[in-house]
Amino acid sequence: MQFIVTGGSGFIGSNFVRQALARPEVKRLINIDALTYAGSRTSLTSIEADPRYRFVQADITDAAAIEKILVEETVLAEKPLDAVINFAAESHVDRSIHTPEDFIHTNVFGTAILLGRARHHGVKRFLQISTDEVYGSLGAEGKFSETTPLHPNSPYSASKAGADLLVLAAYHTYGQDVVITRCSNNYGPYQFPEKLIPLMILSALQDRPLPIYGDGLQVRDWIHVEDHCEAVWQVLTRGHSGEVYNVGADAELTNISLVHEILKQLDKPESLITHVTDRLGHDRRYAIDSSKIHRELGWQPKWQQQEGLVATIQWYLEHQEWWRPLLAGGKFS
Ligand SMILES: NC(=O)c1ccc[n+]([C@@H]2O[C@H](COP(=O)([O-])OP(=O)(O)OC[C@H]3O[C@@H](n4cnc5c(N)ncnc54)[C@H](O)[C@@H]3O)[C@@H](O)[C@H]2O)c1
């Protein structure tokens, strides 16, 4: 297989690139990433020298740059590429509250550029990496299925929902081969420290206050990033065209219990917890029904939540050379 990954220097993208290059059937993998504050080439140091891998620093909203890469790679492959997998996004809800325009630009306009260029060059499949947040928020009961109506509540999730609609429109209008994954909250190695789990681990390690939004009783459904990446591979290679696949690991947890667990694992005092004003429009509960991907593609998560969390904490303890420059370099505020 020969394909493009966008956003491959971010958290999930870099885990996907490493996992994909471990597969002998991957002959060429081109990573297009703008290297925003959230992207780091050091997340892929271990595979940089792989002759099958090419990194291009480019913005997915730059149609001329995307066109040039597609022309070069199609000539090199002597046939249309097998896929474009779009991980690139502005991904942090808090930032979207302050600068929604950046989210519309990358997440909606960028997806439209990629879809159009991929179609023009006959790329066989377009895989959009989406999120369960497009479904909105749940009460105490129920789960999101693929037929749950879209009801995004933040500028981030609204921009992701917009992108999903463009992808599905390309299927209906042009017959473009597209698939979408909608995954729950990911955790694991190489996650940028502004996100909940690394933020709490790194704050605790530095004996700094752990800021908890509101009462901390918001529920998130956690999945290890490696399980998500395997699901993406299954959808890429075996998913049905025009379909959406939810991805989750049935692992709901309140934010406050998660933070208690992190403090326990690091042997740090609960007095570090500081409740701060809740996020504007904060979704209360996410829970995802992944029965479709289990049934149709046989995918199952491998990581148990407890062992995944312990392994993630251990990873941040052992990879200070990865995260300390991010803190020192002012990329994280
Ligand atoms: N993190 C989660 O829990 C989660 C859950 C479900 C879905 N998702 C989706 O998965 C994808 C990846 O999320 P993540 O957590 O790895 O995000 P991330 O913020 O860690 O990484 C995003 C990457 O995209 C790159 N990027 C941003 N704008 C770009 C642009 N205009 N052009 C090219 N590259 C650009 C960044 O440099 C970075 O490397 C996103 O589409 C996100 O919506 C994330």
The ligand as a Tripos MOL2 file, in Angstrom:
@<TRIPOS>MOLECULE
LIG
   44    48     1     0     0
SMALL
NO_CHARGES

@<TRIPOS>ATOM
      1 N1         -7.1870   13.0530   20.7900 N.am      1 LIG1
      2 C1         -8.3750   12.4470   20.8540 C.2       1 LIG1
      3 O1         -8.7810   11.9870   21.9200 O.2       1 LIG1
      4 C2         -9.1990   12.2860   19.6110 C.ar      1 LIG1
      5 C3        -10.3550   11.4920   19.6730 C.ar      1 LIG1
      6 C4        -11.1100   11.2940   18.4970 C.ar      1 LIG1
      7 C5        -10.7110   11.8810   17.3240 C.ar      1 LIG1
      8 N2         -9.6020   12.6760   17.2890 N.ar      1 LIG1
      9 C6         -9.2060   13.2380   15.9900 C.3       1 LIG1
     10 O2         -7.9850   12.6190   15.6370 O.3       1 LIG1
     11 C7         -7.1750   13.5030   14.8740 C.3       1 LIG1
     12 C8         -5.8200   13.6320   15.5100 C.3       1 LIG1
     13 O3         -5.9770   14.1060   16.8460 O.3       1 LIG1
     14 P1         -4.7110   14.3150   17.7900 P.3       1 LIG1
     15 O4         -5.1830   14.2270   19.1800 O.co2     1 LIG1
     16 O5         -3.6010   13.4500   17.3270 O.co2     1 LIG1
     17 O6         -4.3640   15.8470   17.4620 O.3       1 LIG1
     18 P2         -3.0150   16.6320   17.6650 P.3       1 LIG1
     19 O7         -3.4290   18.0400   17.9450 O.co2     1 LIG1
     20 O8         -2.1130   15.9390   18.6260 O.co2     1 LIG1
     21 O9         -2.2940   16.5590   16.2360 O.3       1 LIG1
     22 C9         -2.7650   17.2660   15.1160 C.3       1 LIG1
     23 C10        -1.6590   17.2600   14.0730 C.3       1 LIG1
     24 O10        -2.1700   17.9420   12.9090 O.3       1 LIG1
     25 C11        -1.2030   18.8830   12.4710 C.3       1 LIG1
     26 N3         -1.9300   19.9780   11.8230 N.ar      1 LIG1
     27 C12        -2.7720   20.8770   12.4020 C.ar      1 LIG1
     28 N4         -3.2310   21.7430   11.4870 N.ar      1 LIG1
     29 C13        -2.6790   21.3790   10.2950 C.ar      1 LIG1
     30 C14        -2.7850   21.8740    8.9760 C.ar      1 LIG1
     31 N5         -3.5380   22.9440    8.6900 N.pl3     1 LIG1
     32 N6         -2.1040   21.2520    7.9990 N.ar      1 LIG1
     33 C15        -1.3260   20.1720    8.2740 C.ar      1 LIG1
     34 N7         -1.1730   19.6730    9.5130 N.ar      1 LIG1
     35 C16        -1.8580   20.2710   10.5090 C.ar      1 LIG1
     36 C17        -0.4690   19.3270   13.7180 C.3       1 LIG1
     37 O11         0.8140   19.8670   13.4280 O.3       1 LIG1
     38 C18        -0.3880   18.0160   14.5020 C.3       1 LIG1
     39 O12         0.7590   17.2830   14.1540 O.3       1 LIG1
     40 C19        -7.9340   14.8220   14.8190 C.3       1 LIG1
     41 O13        -8.5970   14.8890   13.5780 O.3       1 LIG1
     42 C20        -8.9280   14.7280   15.9650 C.3       1 LIG1
     43 O14       -10.0860   15.4660   15.6790 O.3       1 LIG1
     44 C21        -8.8380   12.8930   18.4000 C.ar      1 LIG1
@<TRIPOS>BOND
     1     1     2 1
     2     2     3 2
     3     2     4 1
     4     4     5 ar
     5     4    44 ar
     6     5     6 ar
     7     6     7 ar
     8     7     8 ar
     9     8     9 1
    10     8    44 ar
    11     9    10 1
    12     9    42 1
    13    10    11 1
    14    11    12 1
    15    11    40 1
    16    12    13 1
    17    13    14 1
    18    14    15 2
    19    14    16 1
    20    14    17 1
    21    17    18 1
    22    18    19 2
    23    18    20 1
    24    18    21 1
    25    21    22 1
    26    22    23 1
    27    23    24 1
    28    23    38 1
    29    24    25 1
    30    25    26 1
    31    25    36 1
    32    26    27 ar
    33    26    35 ar
    34    27    28 ar
    35    28    29 ar
    36    29    30 ar
    37    29    35 ar
    38    30    31 1
    39    30    32 ar
    40    32    33 ar
    41    33    34 ar
    42    34    35 ar
    43    36    37 1
    44    36    38 1
    45    38    39 1
    46    40    41 1
    47    40    42 1
    48    42    43 1
@<TRIPOS>SUBSTRUCTURE
     1 LIG1         1 GROUP 0 **** ****
